[in-house]
Amino acid sequence: MGHHIKILEKLSEILDNKDIEIMGEAMRKKRNRDLYDGGVIISEKEAKDYLEFVKTVLNEAKKFLEDQKLLF
């Protein structure tokens, strides 16, 4: 298991959002199939959906960090 998987697991745990781990794993698998098997192309709609998901996660992380101001 790579470090990126551990990062996604931890982020999912910290933000209490299982979708992070699930979506991250799906994106990674699709990317690997595209890179190594030459068989998958990500559609424009999928790319937009991924981007929106990442923006949502970044907003969740920002809110989490803002709520932790006493730690910094």
N, C-alpha and C positions, 0 to 999 in steps of 0.2 A: 504494500500500500504506500503510495507516494505521499510526500509532504503536503501537496495541494489538497489531498483528501482529508488529512488531519486538520488543515486550516478550515476547510468547509464544515467539518464536523464540529469544530470548536466554535466557529461563528454561528452556526445553527443553534448550538447549545446556549451561547451567551445571549443571543437575541431571541431565544425561545421560538424559533421559526424553523420547523422541520423542512419546509419547502426549499430552504437554502441548500441543504445537503442533497435533496432529491433533484432539484433543478440543476445544480452544479454537476452532479454525477451524470445526468442525462446529456448536458452540454458537452462534457468531457468525452463521453462515449461516442457521440455523434462526430465530434472533431477528430477523434482517433480513427473512426471508420473512414472519414474523408481523407485524412492524411496517409493512413497506412493501407487501406483497402481500395482507395480511389473510387468509392462508390456512393458517397452521400454528398449532396449539395444542400446547403442551408438556404431556404427560400428567404425572400425579402421580408415576408410576414414573420417567419421564425426569428430572423435577426432583430426585427422591431420588438417582438415579444421578449426576447432575451434582454435587449437593451432596457426595456421598461422594467423588467424584473430586477436587473442590476441597479437601476436607479432607485427602485423601492427599497432594496436591501441597503444601499448607501444612505438613504434617508433614515432607515431604522437604526443603522450604526451611528449616524450623526446624533440622533435623538438620545440613544443610549449613552454616548460619550458626554453629551451635554448634561445628562442627568447624573453623571459621575464626576462633576467638577471638583468635588472635594478630594478626589484621588490625584488630581494633577496639581 
